[in-house]
Every structure is written in C-alpha cells, then in structure tokens.
C-alpha cells in the first residue's frame, strides 16, 4: 500500500494549502497594475450608478449605451481582477492571454474617440458662457421714415 501512495504522490499535483486567497503580486499581476485595475472597476461601477440616476431624459440612446458599456466594463474587469488576483486562474486554465489584446485595442479606440470628441466639442463638464445672439438689423426691423413734402 505504501508503494501505491508513492506512485500517486509523484504524478499527482497538489496545491499548497497556505490558505492565501489573494495572490498579489503574481506572475500575471503586480501591485501597481492591481491597484489600477481595482480603480478601473470602482470607476466603472461609479459611472454605471451615475448613469442610472438620470431621472428624465427625452432622447437618450447615448446615455443607455454608456450605461450598458459601464456596466459591462464593471462586470468583465471585476471578473478579470478576480481571476488574476486569486488562485482561481490556475483552476480555470487561462492560457490565451494574447487574445486579451483585442480588449486593449478596443480601449485605445475608445480613448481616440474621446480625444476627437474633446477636440471638436470641448470638455463636456465645462460650461461655456453663451454669447448673446448677434443682432443684425434686418429690413423688417428698420424704422420707416416718411418723407413728406409740403
């Protein structure tokens, strides 16, 4: 019976039972990137909450898309942080990390779109003082002068 246990011990991989549920830093995630990812999760949750608190909006397809995107970012980024910061990524077997490059490409495209928006429209949070409308004298507004010849 002792010989059988020796055979199984050699081929069976046993995970250490250190009781550590948070592995930071790890081979995939260092402390700085962990902090950045946690901040991204919190900000996407805050963006979702703020978009959901809009009470009345008559024409809001952009707001609904923003709400969907921030919710999806919260869920997927939170799941990614969970996988990377816990030993769970070893059990799931995430081996195709280069495929995450599509996510980075999408992030870059969103950033480029935001930069173009700011260049064209300006910062959305800053309210610009409105200039009074130009008043040009139109023929209808001119006073009629009556020349009376007596």
KOLMAR-814892 format. One record per residue (C-alpha): x, y, z. Coordinates in steps of 0.02 Angstrom, whole numbers, plus 32768, in hexadecimal, padded with zeros to 4 digits. Each point is the difference from the previous one (the first is absolute). Layout:
// KOLMAR-814892
<finu><x>X</x><y>Y</y><z>Z</z></finu>
...
// end
This chain:
// KOLMAR-814892
<finu><x>8000</x><y>8000</y><z>8000</z></finu>
<finu><x>8092</x><y>8075</y><z>8023</z></finu>
<finu><x>8045</x><y>7FE1</y><z>7F51</z></finu>
<finu><x>7F58</x><y>8033</y><z>7FB3</z></finu>
<finu><x>7FFE</x><y>80A4</y><z>8060</z></finu>
<finu><x>80B0</x><y>8027</y><z>7FC4</z></finu>
<finu><x>7FCA</x><y>7FE9</y><z>7F4B</z></finu>
<finu><x>7F6A</x><y>8072</y><z>8013</z></finu>
<finu><x>8064</x><y>8084</y><z>805E</z></finu>
<finu><x>807D</x><y>800E</y><z>7F72</z></finu>
<finu><x>7F7E</x><y>801C</y><z>7F77</z></finu>
<finu><x>7F7B</x><y>805E</y><z>8060</z></finu>
<finu><x>8013</x><y>80BC</y><z>800C</z></finu>
<finu><x>7FD0</x><y>803F</y><z>80A9</z></finu>
<finu><x>7FDF</x><y>80B8</y><z>801A</z></finu>
<finu><x>804B</x><y>804C</y><z>809B</z></finu>
<finu><x>7F7E</x><y>801C</y><z>8086</z></finu>
<finu><x>8041</x><y>80A5</y><z>803F</z></finu>
<finu><x>7F51</x><y>8047</y><z>800D</z></finu>
<finu><x>8032</x><y>8097</y><z>7F9A</z></finu>
<finu><x>7F6E</x><y>803C</y><z>7F98</z></finu>
<finu><x>8051</x><y>809F</y><z>7FBD</z></finu>
<finu><x>809F</x><y>7FEA</y><z>7F9A</z></finu>
<finu><x>8048</x><y>80AC</y><z>7FDB</z></finu>
<finu><x>8084</x><y>800D</y><z>7FBA</z></finu>
<finu><x>7FF6</x><y>7F6A</y><z>7F8F</z></finu>
<finu><x>8044</x><y>7FCD</y><z>7F57</z></finu>
<finu><x>7F72</x><y>805D</y><z>7FA8</z></finu>
<finu><x>7FDE</x><y>8093</y><z>8075</z></finu>
<finu><x>8073</x><y>8070</y><z>8066</z></finu>
<finu><x>7FC8</x><y>8077</y><z>808A</z></finu>
<finu><x>7FFC</x><y>809C</y><z>7F93</z></finu>
<finu><x>7F96</x><y>7FB0</y><z>7F77</z></finu>
<finu><x>7F90</x><y>7FB3</y><z>8085</z></finu>
<finu><x>7FDD</x><y>80AD</y><z>8047</z></finu>
<finu><x>7FDD</x><y>8045</y><z>7F52</z></finu>
<finu><x>7F88</x><y>7F72</y><z>7FD9</z></finu>
<finu><x>7FA4</x><y>8013</y><z>80A5</z></finu>
<finu><x>7FF0</x><y>80BC</y><z>7FDE</z></finu>
<finu><x>7FBC</x><y>7FD9</y><z>7F52</z></finu>
<finu><x>7F7E</x><y>7F8B</y><z>804C</z></finu>
<finu><x>7FCB</x><y>8082</y><z>8080</z></finu>
<finu><x>7FF6</x><y>808D</y><z>7F7F</z></finu>
<finu><x>7F9B</x><y>7F96</y><z>7F87</z></finu>
<finu><x>7F88</x><y>7FD6</y><z>808E</z></finu>
<finu><x>7FF3</x><y>80B9</y><z>802B</z></finu>
<finu><x>7FE0</x><y>802C</y><z>7F4A</z></finu>
<finu><x>7F76</x><y>7F7D</y><z>7FF8</z></finu>
<finu><x>7FAF</x><y>8042</y><z>809E</z></finu>
<finu><x>8008</x><y>80B4</y><z>7FC5</z></finu>
<finu><x>7FB6</x><y>7FD3</y><z>7F56</z></finu>
<finu><x>7F76</x><y>7FA0</y><z>8056</z></finu>
<finu><x>7FCF</x><y>8095</y><z>806C</z></finu>
<finu><x>7FCC</x><y>806A</y><z>7F6D</z></finu>
<finu><x>7F49</x><y>801E</y><z>8024</z></finu>
<finu><x>7FBA</x><y>8048</y><z>7F61</z></finu>
<finu><x>8047</x><y>7FFB</y><z>7F53</z></finu>
<finu><x>7F99</x><y>8018</y><z>7F63</z></finu>
<finu><x>807D</x><y>7FC2</y><z>7F80</z></finu>
<finu><x>8086</x><y>7F97</y><z>8051</z></finu>
<finu><x>8043</x><y>7F72</y><z>7F95</z></finu>
<finu><x>80B2</x><y>803A</y><z>8023</z></finu>
<finu><x>7FDD</x><y>7FFD</y><z>80BC</z></finu>
<finu><x>7FBA</x><y>7F50</y><z>7FF7</z></finu>
<finu><x>8098</x><y>7FC6</y><z>7F9D</z></finu>
<finu><x>8073</x><y>8053</y><z>8080</z></finu>
<finu><x>7FA2</x><y>7FA9</y><z>808C</z></finu>
<finu><x>8011</x><y>7F58</y><z>7FA7</z></finu>
<finu><x>80BA</x><y>801B</y><z>7FDD</z></finu>
<finu><x>8028</x><y>8034</y><z>80B2</z></finu>
<finu><x>7FA0</x><y>7F6C</y><z>8046</z></finu>
<finu><x>8058</x><y>7F88</y><z>7F8B</z></finu>
<finu><x>80A9</x><y>804E</y><z>802A</z></finu>
<finu><x>7FDA</x><y>7FEC</y><z>80B9</z></finu>
<finu><x>7FCF</x><y>7F4A</y><z>7FF0</z></finu>
<finu><x>808B</x><y>7FC8</y><z>7F8B</z></finu>
<finu><x>808B</x><y>8063</y><z>8052</z></finu>
<finu><x>7FC8</x><y>7FC5</y><z>80AA</z></finu>
<finu><x>8001</x><y>7F4D</y><z>7FC2</z></finu>
<finu><x>80AE</x><y>8017</y><z>7FB5</z></finu>
<finu><x>8043</x><y>8049</y><z>80A4</z></finu>
<finu><x>7FB1</x><y>7F6F</y><z>805D</z></finu>
<finu><x>8055</x><y>7F81</y><z>7F8E</z></finu>
<finu><x>80AA</x><y>8055</y><z>8004</z></finu>
<finu><x>8006</x><y>8025</y><z>80BB</z></finu>
<finu><x>7FC7</x><y>7F57</y><z>803F</z></finu>
<finu><x>803C</x><y>7F4E</y><z>7FE4</z></finu>
<finu><x>7F62</x><y>7FE3</y><z>7F9B</z></finu>
<finu><x>805A</x><y>8028</y><z>7F5C</z></finu>
<finu><x>8064</x><y>7F60</y><z>8017</z></finu>
<finu><x>7F62</x><y>7F97</y><z>8009</z></finu>
<finu><x>7FAA</x><y>8052</y><z>7F6D</z></finu>
<finu><x>8098</x><y>7FF1</y><z>7F92</z></finu>
<finu><x>800C</x><y>80AB</y><z>7FAF</z></finu>
<finu><x>8089</x><y>7FDF</y><z>7F82</z></finu>
<finu><x>7FD4</x><y>8074</y><z>7F6F</z></finu>
<finu><x>8038</x><y>80A6</y><z>804A</z></finu>
<finu><x>8032</x><y>8045</y><z>7F54</z></finu>
<finu><x>7F47</x><y>7FFD</y><z>7FD0</z></finu>
<finu><x>7FE4</x><y>8089</y><z>8083</z></finu>
<finu><x>8058</x><y>8075</y><z>7F83</z></finu>
<finu><x>7F56</x><y>801C</y><z>7FAF</z></finu>
<finu><x>7FC7</x><y>804E</y><z>80A3</z></finu>
<finu><x>8096</x><y>8073</y><z>7FFE</z></finu>
<finu><x>7FDB</x><y>8031</y><z>7F4C</z></finu>
<finu><x>7F4D</x><y>8029</y><z>8031</z></finu>
<finu><x>803E</x><y>806B</y><z>8091</z></finu>
<finu><x>8075</x><y>805F</y><z>7F8C</z></finu>
<finu><x>7F72</x><y>801E</y><z>7F86</z></finu>
<finu><x>7F91</x><y>8043</y><z>808B</z></finu>
<finu><x>808D</x><y>8072</y><z>8037</z></finu>
<finu><x>8019</x><y>8041</y><z>7F4D</z></finu>
<finu><x>7F45</x><y>801F</y><z>7FF2</z></finu>
<finu><x>8001</x><y>8061</y><z>80A4</z></finu>
<finu><x>8093</x><y>806B</y><z>7FC7</z></finu>
<finu><x>7FAA</x><y>8028</y><z>7F5B</z></finu>
<finu><x>7F60</x><y>802C</y><z>805C</z></finu>
<finu><x>805C</x><y>8076</y><z>8076</z></finu>
<finu><x>805A</x><y>8054</y><z>7F6E</z></finu>
<finu><x>7F5D</x><y>801D</y><z>7FA2</z></finu>
<finu><x>7F84</x><y>8024</y><z>808C</z></finu>
<finu><x>806F</x><y>802F</y><z>8093</z></finu>
<finu><x>7FF7</x><y>7FBA</y><z>80B0</z></finu>
<finu><x>7F4F</x><y>7FC6</y><z>8023</z></finu>
<finu><x>8009</x><y>8034</y><z>80B9</z></finu>
<finu><x>8031</x><y>80B4</y><z>7FE0</z></finu>
<finu><x>7F73</x><y>8075</y><z>7FD8</z></finu>
<finu><x>8032</x><y>8088</y><z>7F8A</z></finu>
<finu><x>7FB0</x><y>80AB</y><z>8016</z></finu>
<finu><x>7F84</x><y>801A</y><z>7F77</z></finu>
<finu><x>801B</x><y>8098</y><z>7F95</z></finu>
<finu><x>7F66</x><y>8067</y><z>7FDF</z></finu>
<finu><x>7FBA</x><y>7FE0</y><z>7F54</z></finu>
<finu><x>803B</x><y>8079</y><z>7F7D</z></finu>
<finu><x>7F7D</x><y>807F</y><z>7FD7</z></finu>
<finu><x>800B</x><y>8039</y><z>7F4F</z></finu>
<finu><x>7F87</x><y>8082</y><z>7FC5</z></finu>
<finu><x>7F8D</x><y>7FB3</y><z>7F83</z></finu>
<finu><x>7F91</x><y>8066</y><z>7F8C</z></finu>
<finu><x>7F68</x><y>7FCC</y><z>8065</z></finu>
<finu><x>8049</x><y>8048</y><z>809D</z></finu>
<finu><x>8035</x><y>80A7</y><z>7FB4</z></finu>
<finu><x>7F92</x><y>8093</y><z>8022</z></finu>
<finu><x>7FA7</x><y>8045</y><z>7F6D</z></finu>
<finu><x>801F</x><y>80B6</y><z>7FE1</z></finu>
<finu><x>7F7B</x><y>8060</y><z>7FAA</z></finu>
<finu><x>8038</x><y>808F</y><z>7F96</z></finu>
<finu><x>7F77</x><y>807A</y><z>7FF6</z></finu>
<finu><x>8010</x><y>808B</y><z>7F86</z></finu>
<finu><x>7F92</x><y>8090</y><z>8025</z></finu>
// end
